[in-house]
Amino acid sequence: MKRISLIIAIVVIINISGWAQEFRSLDKSPMDMAYLPDDFAHDRKFAPERKLGERAIIKVVYSRPQKKGREVFGGIVKYNEVWRLGANETTEMKVYQDIQIGGKVLTKGTYAVFAIPTAAEWTIIFNSDLDEWGHYSYQEEHDVLRVKATVKSTDDTIEAFSIRFEDTATGGIMRFGWENTIAELTIEVN
Protein backbone atom coordinates (compact mmCIF):
# COMPACT_ATOMS: atom_id res chain seq x y z
CA MET A 1 0.00 0.00 0.00
CA LYS A 2 2.87 2.36 0.85
CA ARG A 3 4.49 1.56 -2.47
CA ILE A 4 1.29 2.48 -4.42
CA SER A 5 0.94 5.75 -2.46
CA LEU A 6 4.57 6.60 -3.18
CA ILE A 7 4.13 5.91 -6.92
CA ILE A 8 0.97 8.07 -7.06
CA ALA A 9 2.76 10.92 -5.24
CA ILE A 10 5.70 10.76 -7.66
CA VAL A 11 3.38 10.78 -10.71
CA VAL A 12 1.45 13.79 -9.32
CA ILE A 13 4.68 15.73 -8.64
CA ILE A 14 6.02 14.99 -12.12
CA ASN A 15 2.74 16.12 -13.72
CA ILE A 16 2.59 19.34 -11.70
CA SER A 17 6.17 20.28 -12.53
CA GLY A 18 5.52 19.44 -16.20
CA TRP A 19 2.57 21.86 -16.34
CA ALA A 20 4.61 24.70 -14.88
CA GLN A 21 7.23 24.28 -17.62
CA GLU A 22 4.69 24.95 -20.41
CA PHE A 23 4.40 28.68 -19.67
CA ARG A 24 6.66 31.14 -21.43
CA SER A 25 8.53 33.82 -19.56
CA LEU A 26 7.51 37.47 -19.83
CA ASP A 27 8.37 39.31 -23.03
CA LYS A 28 10.90 42.12 -22.72
CA SER A 29 8.33 44.33 -24.46
CA PRO A 30 4.89 44.00 -22.86
CA MET A 31 1.77 44.20 -25.01
CA ASP A 32 -0.66 47.11 -24.61
CA MET A 33 -3.80 48.60 -26.19
CA ALA A 34 -4.85 52.12 -27.10
CA TYR A 35 -8.41 53.22 -27.93
CA LEU A 36 -10.20 56.09 -29.62
CA PRO A 37 -12.05 57.45 -27.66
CA ASP A 38 -9.03 57.52 -25.36
CA ASP A 39 -9.13 54.79 -22.70
CA PHE A 40 -12.51 53.65 -24.04
CA ALA A 41 -12.58 50.27 -22.28
CA HIS A 42 -11.37 51.65 -18.94
CA ASP A 43 -13.69 54.66 -18.77
CA ARG A 44 -16.99 52.96 -19.59
CA LYS A 45 -17.83 52.39 -15.92
CA PHE A 46 -17.01 55.98 -15.00
CA ALA A 47 -18.40 57.79 -18.06
CA PRO A 48 -22.19 57.91 -17.71
CA GLU A 49 -22.49 60.06 -20.85
CA ARG A 50 -21.52 57.02 -22.92
CA LYS A 51 -24.52 55.09 -24.08
CA LEU A 52 -24.90 51.35 -23.65
CA GLY A 53 -23.79 49.65 -26.85
CA GLU A 54 -21.55 52.56 -27.90
CA ARG A 55 -18.47 51.19 -29.60
CA ALA A 56 -14.89 52.25 -29.83
CA ILE A 57 -13.83 53.87 -33.10
CA ILE A 58 -10.30 52.40 -33.10
CA LYS A 59 -8.39 49.83 -31.04
CA VAL A 60 -4.62 49.37 -31.42
CA VAL A 61 -2.73 46.36 -30.02
CA TYR A 62 1.04 46.77 -29.85
CA SER A 63 4.17 45.85 -27.90
CA ARG A 64 6.11 48.46 -25.92
CA PRO A 65 9.90 48.19 -26.24
CA GLN A 66 12.02 50.12 -23.75
CA LYS A 67 14.73 52.68 -24.54
CA LYS A 68 17.14 51.33 -21.87
CA GLY A 69 19.82 53.92 -22.60
CA ARG A 70 19.95 53.12 -26.31
CA GLU A 71 19.71 55.58 -29.18
CA VAL A 72 16.28 54.86 -30.67
CA PHE A 73 15.66 56.87 -33.86
CA GLY A 74 18.62 56.60 -36.18
CA GLY A 75 19.92 53.83 -33.87
CA ILE A 76 17.85 50.71 -33.16
CA VAL A 77 15.03 52.11 -35.36
CA LYS A 78 16.65 52.94 -38.68
CA TYR A 79 15.61 56.04 -40.61
CA ASN A 80 14.09 55.42 -44.07
CA GLU A 81 13.37 51.74 -43.32
CA VAL A 82 10.10 49.98 -42.53
CA TRP A 83 9.54 49.56 -38.79
CA ARG A 84 6.78 47.55 -37.07
CA LEU A 85 5.81 50.40 -34.69
CA GLY A 86 6.76 48.58 -31.52
CA ALA A 87 8.29 45.19 -30.90
CA ASN A 88 7.47 41.49 -31.23
CA GLU A 89 4.24 40.90 -33.19
CA THR A 90 3.28 43.50 -35.77
CA THR A 91 1.14 46.32 -34.40
CA GLU A 92 -2.50 45.84 -35.41
CA MET A 93 -5.27 48.43 -35.58
CA LYS A 94 -8.96 47.57 -35.66
CA VAL A 95 -11.12 50.30 -37.20
CA TYR A 96 -14.78 49.90 -36.21
CA GLN A 97 -16.12 52.35 -38.82
CA ASP A 98 -14.79 54.21 -41.84
CA ILE A 99 -12.46 57.07 -40.86
CA GLN A 100 -10.32 59.67 -42.61
CA ILE A 101 -6.61 60.03 -42.00
CA GLY A 102 -4.77 62.81 -43.80
CA GLY A 103 -7.83 63.37 -45.98
CA LYS A 104 -7.80 59.72 -47.11
CA VAL A 105 -10.43 57.12 -46.21
CA LEU A 106 -9.49 54.03 -44.23
CA THR A 107 -12.41 51.62 -44.30
CA LYS A 108 -13.70 49.53 -41.42
CA GLY A 109 -11.41 46.54 -40.83
CA THR A 110 -8.23 45.34 -39.15
CA TYR A 111 -4.80 46.37 -40.40
CA ALA A 112 -1.14 45.82 -39.64
CA VAL A 113 0.50 49.19 -38.98
CA PHE A 114 4.07 50.03 -39.96
CA ALA A 115 6.09 53.23 -40.18
CA ILE A 116 8.97 54.56 -42.20
CA PRO A 117 10.44 57.18 -39.87
CA THR A 118 12.69 60.09 -40.78
CA ALA A 119 13.77 62.98 -38.58
CA ALA A 120 11.23 65.31 -40.26
CA GLU A 121 8.16 63.08 -40.84
CA TRP A 122 6.97 59.51 -40.69
CA THR A 123 5.11 57.56 -43.33
CA ILE A 124 2.45 55.49 -41.56
CA ILE A 125 1.42 52.38 -43.46
CA PHE A 126 -1.81 50.40 -43.06
CA ASN A 127 -1.36 46.93 -44.55
CA SER A 128 -3.69 43.94 -45.02
CA ASP A 129 -1.20 41.27 -43.81
CA LEU A 130 -2.12 40.30 -40.23
CA ASP A 131 -0.74 37.97 -37.57
CA GLU A 132 2.92 38.49 -38.45
CA TRP A 133 5.96 38.83 -36.22
CA GLY A 134 7.90 42.02 -36.78
CA HIS A 135 8.22 43.60 -40.19
CA TYR A 136 10.32 40.87 -41.75
CA SER A 137 7.58 39.55 -44.03
CA TYR A 138 6.20 43.03 -44.87
CA GLN A 139 5.01 43.28 -48.47
CA GLU A 140 4.41 46.74 -49.92
CA GLU A 141 1.92 45.38 -52.47
CA HIS A 142 -0.47 44.68 -49.54
CA ASP A 143 -0.52 48.31 -48.42
CA VAL A 144 -4.04 49.67 -48.10
CA LEU A 145 -3.14 53.25 -47.18
CA ARG A 146 -0.05 55.40 -46.62
CA VAL A 147 -0.20 58.77 -44.85
CA LYS A 148 2.33 61.27 -43.52
CA ALA A 149 2.59 61.92 -39.76
CA THR A 150 4.05 65.13 -38.42
CA VAL A 151 6.98 64.80 -36.04
CA LYS A 152 7.96 66.97 -33.10
CA SER A 153 10.53 66.76 -30.33
CA THR A 154 9.85 66.74 -26.62
CA ASP A 155 12.15 67.62 -23.75
CA ASP A 156 10.76 64.65 -21.81
CA THR A 157 12.27 61.24 -22.43
CA ILE A 158 9.65 58.60 -23.26
CA GLU A 159 11.20 55.38 -21.92
CA ALA A 160 8.67 52.90 -23.38
CA PHE A 161 7.28 53.18 -26.91
CA SER A 162 3.69 54.40 -26.52
CA ILE A 163 0.59 54.96 -28.61
CA ARG A 164 -2.09 57.27 -27.28
CA PHE A 165 -5.21 58.96 -28.62
CA GLU A 166 -6.42 62.42 -27.75
CA ASP A 167 -10.14 62.94 -28.30
CA THR A 168 -11.20 65.90 -30.47
CA ALA A 169 -14.61 67.21 -31.50
CA THR A 170 -14.27 65.59 -34.94
CA GLY A 171 -12.33 62.43 -34.06
CA GLY A 172 -8.90 62.32 -32.49
CA ILE A 173 -5.17 62.71 -32.68
CA MET A 174 -3.15 59.51 -32.71
CA ARG A 175 0.30 59.94 -31.14
CA PHE A 176 3.30 57.64 -31.31
CA GLY A 177 5.99 58.50 -28.77
CA TRP A 178 9.42 57.14 -27.91
CA GLU A 179 12.72 58.60 -26.78
CA ASN A 180 12.33 62.38 -27.44
CA THR A 181 10.09 62.04 -30.51
CA ILE A 182 6.32 62.27 -30.99
CA ALA A 183 4.65 61.57 -34.35
CA GLU A 184 1.01 62.62 -34.84
CA LEU A 185 -1.86 61.70 -37.15
CA THR A 186 -5.20 63.53 -37.22
CA ILE A 187 -8.19 61.21 -37.49
CA GLU A 188 -11.62 62.40 -38.64
CA VAL A 189 -14.73 60.36 -37.94
CA ASN A 190 -17.59 60.46 -40.45
C-alpha atoms as an extended CHARMM CRD file, in Angstrom:
* protein
*
       190  EXT
         1         1  MET       CA              0.0000000000        0.0000000000        0.0000000000  PROA      1               0.0000000000
         2         2  LYS       CA              2.8660000000        2.3580000000        0.8540000000  PROA      2               0.0000000000
         3         3  ARG       CA              4.4860000000        1.5640000000       -2.4710000000  PROA      3               0.0000000000
         4         4  ILE       CA              1.2910000000        2.4770000000       -4.4210000000  PROA      4               0.0000000000
         5         5  SER       CA              0.9410000000        5.7510000000       -2.4620000000  PROA      5               0.0000000000
         6         6  LEU       CA              4.5700000000        6.5980000000       -3.1800000000  PROA      6               0.0000000000
         7         7  ILE       CA              4.1340000000        5.9060000000       -6.9200000000  PROA      7               0.0000000000
         8         8  ILE       CA              0.9730000000        8.0700000000       -7.0550000000  PROA      8               0.0000000000
         9         9  ALA       CA              2.7650000000       10.9160000000       -5.2400000000  PROA      9               0.0000000000
        10        10  ILE       CA              5.7000000000       10.7600000000       -7.6620000000  PROA      10              0.0000000000
        11        11  VAL       CA              3.3810000000       10.7830000000      -10.7070000000  PROA      11              0.0000000000
        12        12  VAL       CA              1.4530000000       13.7850000000       -9.3220000000  PROA      12              0.0000000000
        13        13  ILE       CA              4.6790000000       15.7320000000       -8.6350000000  PROA      13              0.0000000000
        14        14  ILE       CA              6.0180000000       14.9930000000      -12.1230000000  PROA      14              0.0000000000
        15        15  ASN       CA              2.7420000000       16.1200000000      -13.7180000000  PROA      15              0.0000000000
        16        16  ILE       CA              2.5850000000       19.3450000000      -11.7010000000  PROA      16              0.0000000000
        17        17  SER       CA              6.1740000000       20.2830000000      -12.5340000000  PROA      17              0.0000000000
        18        18  GLY       CA              5.5190000000       19.4380000000      -16.1990000000  PROA      18              0.0000000000
        19        19  TRP       CA              2.5690000000       21.8630000000      -16.3400000000  PROA      19              0.0000000000
        20        20  ALA       CA              4.6130000000       24.6960000000      -14.8810000000  PROA      20              0.0000000000
        21        21  GLN       CA              7.2280000000       24.2830000000      -17.6200000000  PROA      21              0.0000000000
        22        22  GLU       CA              4.6940000000       24.9460000000      -20.4080000000  PROA      22              0.0000000000
        23        23  PHE       CA              4.3980000000       28.6840000000      -19.6720000000  PROA      23              0.0000000000
        24        24  ARG       CA              6.6590000000       31.1370000000      -21.4340000000  PROA      24              0.0000000000
        25        25  SER       CA              8.5260000000       33.8160000000      -19.5640000000  PROA      25              0.0000000000
        26        26  LEU       CA              7.5070000000       37.4720000000      -19.8320000000  PROA      26              0.0000000000
        27        27  ASP       CA              8.3740000000       39.3070000000      -23.0340000000  PROA      27              0.0000000000
        28        28  LYS       CA             10.8950000000       42.1170000000      -22.7220000000  PROA      28              0.0000000000
        29        29  SER       CA              8.3290000000       44.3340000000      -24.4580000000  PROA      29              0.0000000000
        30        30  PRO       CA              4.8910000000       44.0000000000      -22.8640000000  PROA      30              0.0000000000
        31        31  MET       CA              1.7690000000       44.2010000000      -25.0110000000  PROA      31              0.0000000000
        32        32  ASP       CA             -0.6640000000       47.1140000000      -24.6080000000  PROA      32              0.0000000000
        33        33  MET       CA             -3.7990000000       48.5980000000      -26.1930000000  PROA      33              0.0000000000
        34        34  ALA       CA             -4.8490000000       52.1190000000      -27.0960000000  PROA      34              0.0000000000
        35        35  TYR       CA             -8.4090000000       53.2180000000      -27.9300000000  PROA      35              0.0000000000
        36        36  LEU       CA            -10.1960000000       56.0900000000      -29.6190000000  PROA      36              0.0000000000
        37        37  PRO       CA            -12.0480000000       57.4530000000      -27.6610000000  PROA      37              0.0000000000
        38        38  ASP       CA             -9.0310000000       57.5170000000      -25.3570000000  PROA      38              0.0000000000
        39        39  ASP       CA             -9.1270000000       54.7850000000      -22.7040000000  PROA      39              0.0000000000
        40        40  PHE       CA            -12.5120000000       53.6490000000      -24.0400000000  PROA      40              0.0000000000
        41        41  ALA       CA            -12.5840000000       50.2730000000      -22.2770000000  PROA      41              0.0000000000
        42        42  HSD       CA            -11.3720000000       51.6460000000      -18.9410000000  PROA      42              0.0000000000
        43        43  ASP       CA            -13.6910000000       54.6590000000      -18.7650000000  PROA      43              0.0000000000
        44        44  ARG       CA            -16.9950000000       52.9590000000      -19.5880000000  PROA      44              0.0000000000
        45        45  LYS       CA            -17.8300000000       52.3880000000      -15.9160000000  PROA      45              0.0000000000
        46        46  PHE       CA            -17.0080000000       55.9800000000      -15.0040000000  PROA      46              0.0000000000
        47        47  ALA       CA            -18.3990000000       57.7940000000      -18.0570000000  PROA      47              0.0000000000
        48        48  PRO       CA            -22.1930000000       57.9070000000      -17.7070000000  PROA      48              0.0000000000
        49        49  GLU       CA            -22.4920000000       60.0570000000      -20.8530000000  PROA      49              0.0000000000
        50        50  ARG       CA            -21.5230000000       57.0170000000      -22.9210000000  PROA      50              0.0000000000
        51        51  LYS       CA            -24.5230000000       55.0890000000      -24.0800000000  PROA      51              0.0000000000
        52        52  LEU       CA            -24.8980000000       51.3460000000      -23.6510000000  PROA      52              0.0000000000
        53        53  GLY       CA            -23.7860000000       49.6530000000      -26.8470000000  PROA      53              0.0000000000
        54        54  GLU       CA            -21.5550000000       52.5610000000      -27.9040000000  PROA      54              0.0000000000
        55        55  ARG       CA            -18.4740000000       51.1890000000      -29.6000000000  PROA      55              0.0000000000
        56        56  ALA       CA            -14.8940000000       52.2520000000      -29.8300000000  PROA      56              0.0000000000
        57        57  ILE       CA            -13.8300000000       53.8680000000      -33.0980000000  PROA      57              0.0000000000
        58        58  ILE       CA            -10.3030000000       52.4050000000      -33.0960000000  PROA      58              0.0000000000
        59        59  LYS       CA             -8.3920000000       49.8320000000      -31.0370000000  PROA      59              0.0000000000
        60        60  VAL       CA             -4.6250000000       49.3680000000      -31.4210000000  PROA      60              0.0000000000
        61        61  VAL       CA             -2.7330000000       46.3620000000      -30.0240000000  PROA      61              0.0000000000
        62        62  TYR       CA              1.0430000000       46.7730000000      -29.8520000000  PROA      62              0.0000000000
        63        63  SER       CA              4.1740000000       45.8510000000      -27.8990000000  PROA      63              0.0000000000
        64        64  ARG       CA              6.1110000000       48.4590000000      -25.9220000000  PROA      64              0.0000000000
        65        65  PRO       CA              9.9030000000       48.1850000000      -26.2450000000  PROA      65              0.0000000000
        66        66  GLN       CA             12.0230000000       50.1210000000      -23.7550000000  PROA      66              0.0000000000
        67        67  LYS       CA             14.7280000000       52.6820000000      -24.5370000000  PROA      67              0.0000000000
        68        68  LYS       CA             17.1410000000       51.3330000000      -21.8720000000  PROA      68              0.0000000000
        69        69  GLY       CA             19.8200000000       53.9230000000      -22.6020000000  PROA      69              0.0000000000
        70        70  ARG       CA             19.9520000000       53.1150000000      -26.3130000000  PROA      70              0.0000000000
        71        71  GLU       CA             19.7050000000       55.5800000000      -29.1820000000  PROA      71              0.0000000000
        72        72  VAL       CA             16.2810000000       54.8590000000      -30.6670000000  PROA      72              0.0000000000
        73        73  PHE       CA             15.6550000000       56.8670000000      -33.8590000000  PROA      73              0.0000000000
        74        74  GLY       CA             18.6200000000       56.6040000000      -36.1790000000  PROA      74              0.0000000000
        75        75  GLY       CA             19.9180000000       53.8330000000      -33.8720000000  PROA      75              0.0000000000
        76        76  ILE       CA             17.8460000000       50.7050000000      -33.1620000000  PROA      76              0.0000000000
        77        77  VAL       CA             15.0320000000       52.1140000000      -35.3550000000  PROA      77              0.0000000000
        78        78  LYS       CA             16.6530000000       52.9380000000      -38.6820000000  PROA      78              0.0000000000
        79        79  TYR       CA             15.6100000000       56.0380000000      -40.6110000000  PROA      79              0.0000000000
        80        80  ASN       CA             14.0920000000       55.4220000000      -44.0710000000  PROA      80              0.0000000000
        81        81  GLU       CA             13.3740000000       51.7380000000      -43.3170000000  PROA      81              0.0000000000
        82        82  VAL       CA             10.1000000000       49.9750000000      -42.5270000000  PROA      82              0.0000000000
        83        83  TRP       CA              9.5390000000       49.5640000000      -38.7900000000  PROA      83              0.0000000000
        84        84  ARG       CA              6.7820000000       47.5460000000      -37.0730000000  PROA      84              0.0000000000
        85        85  LEU       CA              5.8110000000       50.4010000000      -34.6940000000  PROA      85              0.0000000000
        86        86  GLY       CA              6.7650000000       48.5840000000      -31.5190000000  PROA      86              0.0000000000
        87        87  ALA       CA              8.2880000000       45.1850000000      -30.8970000000  PROA      87              0.0000000000
        88        88  ASN       CA              7.4750000000       41.4880000000      -31.2330000000  PROA      88              0.0000000000
        89        89  GLU       CA              4.2440000000       40.9020000000      -33.1920000000  PROA      89              0.0000000000
        90        90  THR       CA              3.2830000000       43.5030000000      -35.7720000000  PROA      90              0.0000000000
        91        91  THR       CA              1.1440000000       46.3230000000      -34.3990000000  PROA      91              0.0000000000
        92        92  GLU       CA             -2.5030000000       45.8400000000      -35.4070000000  PROA      92              0.0000000000
        93        93  MET       CA             -5.2670000000       48.4310000000      -35.5760000000  PROA      93              0.0000000000
        94        94  LYS       CA             -8.9620000000       47.5690000000      -35.6580000000  PROA      94              0.0000000000
        95        95  VAL       CA            -11.1190000000       50.2980000000      -37.1980000000  PROA      95              0.0000000000
        96        96  TYR       CA            -14.7790000000       49.8960000000      -36.2050000000  PROA      96              0.0000000000
        97        97  GLN       CA            -16.1170000000       52.3500000000      -38.8170000000  PROA      97              0.0000000000
        98        98  ASP       CA            -14.7860000000       54.2090000000      -41.8430000000  PROA      98              0.0000000000
        99        99  ILE       CA            -12.4550000000       57.0700000000      -40.8610000000  PROA      99              0.0000000000
       100       100  GLN       CA            -10.3210000000       59.6720000000      -42.6100000000  PROA      100             0.0000000000
       101       101  ILE       CA             -6.6070000000       60.0350000000      -41.9960000000  PROA      101             0.0000000000
       102       102  GLY       CA             -4.7700000000       62.8100000000      -43.7960000000  PROA      102             0.0000000000
       103       103  GLY       CA             -7.8260000000       63.3660000000      -45.9850000000  PROA      103             0.0000000000
       104       104  LYS       CA             -7.8030000000       59.7210000000      -47.1140000000  PROA      104             0.0000000000
       105       105  VAL       CA            -10.4280000000       57.1240000000      -46.2150000000  PROA      105             0.0000000000
       106       106  LEU       CA             -9.4920000000       54.0290000000      -44.2270000000  PROA      106             0.0000000000
       107       107  THR       CA            -12.4110000000       51.6210000000      -44.3010000000  PROA      107             0.0000000000
       108       108  LYS       CA            -13.6960000000       49.5310000000      -41.4150000000  PROA      108             0.0000000000
       109       109  GLY       CA            -11.4120000000       46.5370000000      -40.8310000000  PROA      109             0.0000000000
       110       110  THR       CA             -8.2310000000       45.3450000000      -39.1510000000  PROA      110             0.0000000000
       111       111  TYR       CA             -4.7960000000       46.3710000000      -40.4030000000  PROA      111             0.0000000000
       112       112  ALA       CA             -1.1420000000       45.8210000000      -39.6390000000  PROA      112             0.0000000000
       113       113  VAL       CA              0.4980000000       49.1950000000      -38.9750000000  PROA      113             0.0000000000
       114       114  PHE       CA              4.0680000000       50.0310000000      -39.9600000000  PROA      114             0.0000000000
       115       115  ALA       CA              6.0940000000       53.2320000000      -40.1790000000  PROA      115             0.0000000000
       116       116  ILE       CA              8.9730000000       54.5620000000      -42.2020000000  PROA      116             0.0000000000
       117       117  PRO       CA             10.4440000000       57.1780000000      -39.8710000000  PROA      117             0.0000000000
       118       118  THR       CA             12.6940000000       60.0880000000      -40.7810000000  PROA      118             0.0000000000
       119       119  ALA       CA             13.7690000000       62.9790000000      -38.5760000000  PROA      119             0.0000000000
       120       120  ALA       CA             11.2310000000       65.3090000000      -40.2610000000  PROA      120             0.0000000000
       121       121  GLU       CA              8.1640000000       63.0830000000      -40.8400000000  PROA      121             0.0000000000
       122       122  TRP       CA              6.9700000000       59.5100000000      -40.6900000000  PROA      122             0.0000000000
       123       123  THR       CA              5.1070000000       57.5600000000      -43.3340000000  PROA      123             0.0000000000
       124       124  ILE       CA              2.4530000000       55.4910000000      -41.5550000000  PROA      124             0.0000000000
       125       125  ILE       CA              1.4200000000       52.3770000000      -43.4620000000  PROA      125             0.0000000000
       126       126  PHE       CA             -1.8120000000       50.3960000000      -43.0640000000  PROA      126             0.0000000000
       127       127  ASN       CA             -1.3570000000       46.9260000000      -44.5460000000  PROA      127             0.0000000000
       128       128  SER       CA             -3.6880000000       43.9440000000      -45.0160000000  PROA      128             0.0000000000
       129       129  ASP       CA             -1.1990000000       41.2650000000      -43.8050000000  PROA      129             0.0000000000
       130       130  LEU       CA             -2.1170000000       40.2980000000      -40.2310000000  PROA      130             0.0000000000
       131       131  ASP       CA             -0.7370000000       37.9720000000      -37.5710000000  PROA      131             0.0000000000
       132       132  GLU       CA              2.9190000000       38.4870000000      -38.4470000000  PROA      132             0.0000000000
       133       133  TRP       CA              5.9650000000       38.8250000000      -36.2180000000  PROA      133             0.0000000000
       134       134  GLY       CA              7.9010000000       42.0170000000      -36.7790000000  PROA      134             0.0000000000
       135       135  HSD       CA              8.2170000000       43.6030000000      -40.1940000000  PROA      135             0.0000000000
       136       136  TYR       CA             10.3230000000       40.8660000000      -41.7460000000  PROA      136             0.0000000000
       137       137  SER       CA              7.5830000000       39.5530000000      -44.0260000000  PROA      137             0.0000000000
       138       138  TYR       CA              6.2050000000       43.0280000000      -44.8660000000  PROA      138             0.0000000000
       139       139  GLN       CA              5.0140000000       43.2760000000      -48.4710000000  PROA      139             0.0000000000
       140       140  GLU       CA              4.4140000000       46.7380000000      -49.9180000000  PROA      140             0.0000000000
       141       141  GLU       CA              1.9230000000       45.3800000000      -52.4690000000  PROA      141             0.0000000000
       142       142  HSD       CA             -0.4670000000       44.6790000000      -49.5420000000  PROA      142             0.0000000000
       143       143  ASP       CA             -0.5160000000       48.3110000000      -48.4160000000  PROA      143             0.0000000000
       144       144  VAL       CA             -4.0450000000       49.6680000000      -48.1030000000  PROA      144             0.0000000000
       145       145  LEU       CA             -3.1440000000       53.2480000000      -47.1790000000  PROA      145             0.0000000000
       146       146  ARG       CA             -0.0480000000       55.4010000000      -46.6210000000  PROA      146             0.0000000000
       147       147  VAL       CA             -0.1970000000       58.7750000000      -44.8550000000  PROA      147             0.0000000000
       148       148  LYS       CA              2.3340000000       61.2670000000      -43.5190000000  PROA      148             0.0000000000
       149       149  ALA       CA              2.5860000000       61.9190000000      -39.7630000000  PROA      149             0.0000000000
       150       150  THR       CA              4.0540000000       65.1330000000      -38.4230000000  PROA      150             0.0000000000
       151       151  VAL       CA              6.9820000000       64.7950000000      -36.0350000000  PROA      151             0.0000000000
       152       152  LYS       CA              7.9610000000       66.9740000000      -33.1030000000  PROA      152             0.0000000000
       153       153  SER       CA             10.5320000000       66.7600000000      -30.3350000000  PROA      153             0.0000000000
       154       154  THR       CA              9.8470000000       66.7370000000      -26.6250000000  PROA      154             0.0000000000
       155       155  ASP       CA             12.1520000000       67.6240000000      -23.7470000000  PROA      155             0.0000000000
       156       156  ASP       CA             10.7580000000       64.6540000000      -21.8130000000  PROA      156             0.0000000000
       157       157  THR       CA             12.2680000000       61.2370000000      -22.4350000000  PROA      157             0.0000000000
       158       158  ILE       CA              9.6460000000       58.6040000000      -23.2580000000  PROA      158             0.0000000000
       159       159  GLU       CA             11.2010000000       55.3810000000      -21.9230000000  PROA      159             0.0000000000
       160       160  ALA       CA              8.6690000000       52.9050000000      -23.3850000000  PROA      160             0.0000000000
       161       161  PHE       CA              7.2750000000       53.1760000000      -26.9110000000  PROA      161             0.0000000000
       162       162  SER       CA              3.6910000000       54.3990000000      -26.5220000000  PROA      162             0.0000000000
       163       163  ILE       CA              0.5880000000       54.9600000000      -28.6140000000  PROA      163             0.0000000000
       164       164  ARG       CA             -2.0940000000       57.2740000000      -27.2850000000  PROA      164             0.0000000000
       165       165  PHE       CA             -5.2080000000       58.9570000000      -28.6180000000  PROA      165             0.0000000000
       166       166  GLU       CA             -6.4240000000       62.4240000000      -27.7480000000  PROA      166             0.0000000000
       167       167  ASP       CA            -10.1390000000       62.9380000000      -28.3010000000  PROA      167             0.0000000000
       168       168  THR       CA            -11.1980000000       65.8960000000      -30.4680000000  PROA      168             0.0000000000
       169       169  ALA       CA            -14.6140000000       67.2130000000      -31.5020000000  PROA      169             0.0000000000
       170       170  THR       CA            -14.2740000000       65.5910000000      -34.9430000000  PROA      170             0.0000000000
       171       171  GLY       CA            -12.3250000000       62.4270000000      -34.0640000000  PROA      171             0.0000000000
       172       172  GLY       CA             -8.9050000000       62.3250000000      -32.4920000000  PROA      172             0.0000000000
       173       173  ILE       CA             -5.1680000000       62.7110000000      -32.6830000000  PROA      173             0.0000000000
       174       174  MET       CA             -3.1460000000       59.5080000000      -32.7090000000  PROA      174             0.0000000000
       175       175  ARG       CA              0.2950000000       59.9410000000      -31.1370000000  PROA      175             0.0000000000
       176       176  PHE       CA              3.3020000000       57.6400000000      -31.3140000000  PROA      176             0.0000000000
       177       177  GLY       CA              5.9940000000       58.5020000000      -28.7660000000  PROA      177             0.0000000000
       178       178  TRP       CA              9.4200000000       57.1450000000      -27.9060000000  PROA      178             0.0000000000
       179       179  GLU       CA             12.7190000000       58.6000000000      -26.7770000000  PROA      179             0.0000000000
       180       180  ASN       CA             12.3270000000       62.3840000000      -27.4380000000  PROA      180             0.0000000000
       181       181  THR       CA             10.0930000000       62.0390000000      -30.5120000000  PROA      181             0.0000000000
       182       182  ILE       CA              6.3190000000       62.2650000000      -30.9910000000  PROA      182             0.0000000000
       183       183  ALA       CA              4.6510000000       61.5670000000      -34.3480000000  PROA      183             0.0000000000
       184       184  GLU       CA              1.0060000000       62.6180000000      -34.8390000000  PROA      184             0.0000000000
       185       185  LEU       CA             -1.8620000000       61.7040000000      -37.1540000000  PROA      185             0.0000000000
       186       186  THR       CA             -5.2030000000       63.5270000000      -37.2170000000  PROA      186             0.0000000000
       187       187  ILE       CA             -8.1900000000       61.2120000000      -37.4950000000  PROA      187             0.0000000000
       188       188  GLU       CA            -11.6170000000       62.3970000000      -38.6410000000  PROA      188             0.0000000000
       189       189  VAL       CA            -14.7340000000       60.3570000000      -37.9360000000  PROA      189             0.0000000000
       190       190  ASN       CA            -17.5940000000       60.4640000000      -40.4460000000  PROA      190             0.0000000000
